[in-house]
Amino acid sequence: MTQPPSQAASLPTKPAGGGLGAEFTGRTGVVLERLNRLYPALIDLSLGRLEALLTRLGNPERRLPPVIHVAGTNGKGSTCANLRAIGEAAEWRVHVMTSPHLIDVTERFRIAGKLVSEEELTAVLEEIERVNDGAPITVFEVLTAAGFLLFSRHPAELAVIEVGLGGRFDATNVLTRPAACAITSISMDHEAFLGSTLTAIAGEKAGIIKPGVPCVTGRHGDEVMAVLEHEAAARGAPLLRQGHEWLLEAAGTSGALRYRDDRGALDLPAPALAGEHQADNAGLAVATLRASGLSLPDQAWEGVGRARWPARMQRLDGALARSMPDGWELWLDGGHNPGAGEALAPFLERWSDRPLHVLVGMKQTKDARGFLAPVARHATTLWAVAEPGQHLALPVEDIVAASGGVARVGPTISAALAALAKEPPARVLICGSLYLAGETLKLDGWRAE
C-alpha cells in the first residue's frame, strides 16, 4: 500500500480536543478525553485501526443510506451544506458528518436533519470504547466510527460525509461504494501530511475516487486537473468537470444561476451562502446529486437558496454585534489558507462603499503571509488577534510580521472592537482560523441548531 507523505505526527501530549476543533466538554468530553490518551499521534493518516474497529462493531459503514463523499481543501463544508439543503428541500431525511466542530462536538453529526443529542452521542462513544477495548485509536477515527454507527441506526434517504484531512488515508475513506464523490477546490494546506506540491495534495484528495463511482469536481488549474483525470481514469470512474461535463452561469443580475449538463438545464436560486465562490460550491452540489443516480423532485434545487453554514461569511447578530454602535456590521469567516484568502478577495472588493476593518487570528501551522496578501489589499485597517482559548493560536506579533508590519495589535477581538467603536460606522470581518471562529461565536452567543 502506498504510504501518505507523512504517516503520523507524533505528539506525546495532545491538547484538549485533540486538535480537532473546540475543546471537548460535558459527558461526551469525558469519554473523548479518555480515548484521546489511547494513541500518541495527533494525526495518523491510515485506515487499518478504524477498519479493525468497524469490523468489531459489525461494519455499520456498510449499512448507510446512499452516501455523497466530499473532499477538497476549501469549500467542503459549504458543499455539504448545499447537499443537505437540496436533500431537505426534496423532503428527504439527510444525515451529515462534518469536521471540525466550532463550539460543541455534537455539531459534527446531523441525524435525519437534527443535531445528535449529547446523550445519544455519549452512549455511542461509550459503546465504541467498550468494543475497542483499549486498542490504539485516534479521536478522529473514533468520531468517524460514531458517525457511521449513528447513521446506520436511523433511517434516511441520503448521507453526506465530509473528509477530515486529505482523502486517500482519511478515516472516512473506509467507505467503499458511495453513490458519488465530490472534490472541491484544491490549494496548499496541511503540507506536513499531504505533500509540499499541489500535485501531491491533489493526489491525496483524489484518493476518495472509487472504481465506477462518478466523481464531480469544479474548476482547477491544469496540473491539478491532470492528477484528477489520471486517478479517475485509473479507477474507471466517470469524472464530471465544471466547464466541461457541467456548466454554471449567472442568470441575470439577481444572483440566480443557470445550470446545465447532459440531462438538461436547471434554473437555480441565488445561493444563500455569501461570496462569489459559493456559486461554484452550490453548482458542485447540484452536479454531484445529478451524477449520483438518485431521483430528486424539481423543488429540491430550491435548497440552494436555503443552505446555512456557520463561519462562512456569516453576519453576526448576537452579543458582539450588539456591543458596537448603530450602523456597524460584523462578519465572520473561517477561511485560513491562501486559497481561502483568494476566495474572500472578490467579496471584499464589493465592500468598497464603507471602511473595512479586518481582524485576523490564525493557527500556528498556517501560511499567514499567504492568507493575508489578498485580504489586506481591501482592508482599511488590519488587526492581529488571538483569543485566550484559541487552539494553537499564532502569536499576534507573528501576524503583524506576516502583514509586513501593517497590522495593529488587538490583541483580542473585544479589545480591537472597543478601539474601533470610536471610529465612524464601518464593517468588520473576523477571519483567519476556524478555531478563532469558534471563539468568536462563543463571544457572540451563537449555538448550532
Residue, then its C-alpha position, 0 to 999 in steps of 0.5 A: m500500500t502506498q504510504p501518505p507523505s507523512q504517516a503520523a505526527s507524533l505528539p506525546t501530549k495532545p491538547a484538549g480536543g485533540g486538535l480537532g476543533a473546540e475543546f471537548t466538554g460535558r459527558t461526551g468530553v469525558v469519554l473523548e478525553r479518555l480515548n484521546r490518551l489511547y494513541p500518541a499521534l495527533i494525526d495518523l493518516s491510515l485506515g487499518r485501526l478504524e477498519a479493525l474497529l468497524t469490523r468489531l462493531g459489525n461494519p455499520e459503514r456498510r449499512l448507510p443510506p446512499v452516501i455523497h463523499v466530499a473532499g477538497t481543501n476549501g469549500k467542503g463544508s459549504t458543499c455539504a451544506n448545499l447537499r443537505a439543503i437540496g436533500e431537505a428541500a426534496e423532503w428527504r431525511v439527510h444525515v451529515m458528518t462534518s469536521p471540525h466542530l466550532i463550539d460543541v462536538t455534537e455539531r459534527f453529526r446531523i441525524a435525519g436533519k437534527l443535531v445528535s443529542e449529547e446523550e445519544l452521542t455519549a452512549v455511542l462513544e461509550e459503546i465504541e470504547r467498550v468494543n475497542d477495548g483499549a486498542p490504539i485509536t485516534v479521536f478522529e477515527v473514533l468520531t468517524a466510527a460514531g458517525f457511521l454507527l449513528f447513521s446506520r441506526h436511523p433511517a434516511e434517504l441520503a448521507v453526506i460525509e465530509v473528509g477530515l484531512g486529505g482523502r486517500f488515508d482519511a478515516t472516512n475513506v473506509l467507505t467503499r461504494p458511495a453513490a458519488c464523490a465530490i472534490t472541491s477546490i484544491s490549494m496548499d494546506h496541511e503540507a506536513f501530511l499531504g505533500s509540499t506540491l499541489t500535485a501531491i495534495a491533489g493526489e491525496k484528495a483524489g484518493i476518495i475516487k472509487p472504481g465506477v463511482p462518478c466523481v464531480t469536481g469544479r474548476h482547477g488549474d491544469e496540473v491539478m486537473a491532470v492528477l484528477e483525470h489520471e486517478a479517475a481514469a485509473r479507477g474507471a470512474p466517470l469524472l464530471r468537470q465544471g466547464h466541461e461535463w457541467l456548466l454554471e452561469a449567472a442568470g441575470t443580475s439577481g444572483a440566480l444561476r443557470y445550470r446545465d449538463d447532459r440531462g438538461a438545464l436547471d434554473l437555480p436560486a441565488p445561493a444563500l451562502a455569501g461570496e462569489h465562490q459559493a456559486d461554484n460550491a452550490g453548482l458542485a452540489v447540484a452536479t454531484l446529486r445529478a451524477s449520483g443516480l438518485s431521483l430528486p423532485d424539481q423543488a429540491w434545487e430550491g435548497v440552494g437558496r436555503a443552505r446555512w453554514p456557520a463561519r462562512m461569511q456569516r453576519l453576526d447578530g448576537a452579543l458582539a454585534r450588539s456591543m458596537p454602535d448603530g450602523w456597524e456590521l460584523w462578519l465572520d469567516g473561517g477561511h485560513n489558507p491562501g486559497a481561502g484568502e483568494a476566495l474572500a478577495p472578490f467579496l471584499e472588493r464589493w465592500s468598497d462603499r464603507p471602511l473595512h476593518v479586518l481582524v485576523g487570528m490564525k493557527q500556528t501551522k498556517d501560511a499567514r503571509g499567504f492568507l493575508a496578501p489578498v485580504a489586506r489589499h481591501a482592508t482599511t485597517l488590519w488587526a492581529v488577534a488571538e483569543p485566550g482559548q484559541h487552539l494553537a493560536l499564532p502569536v499576534e506579533d507573528i501576524v503583524a510580521a506576516s502583514g509586513g508590519v501593517a497590522r495593529v495589535g488587538p490583541t483580542i477581538s473585544a479589545a480591537l472592537a472597543a478601539l474601533a467603536k470610536e471610529p465612524p460606522a464601518r464593517v468588520l470581518i473576523c477571519g483567519s482560523l476556524y478555531l478563532a471562529g469558534e471563539t468568536l461565536k462563543l463571544d457572540g452567543w451563537r449555538a448550532e441548531 
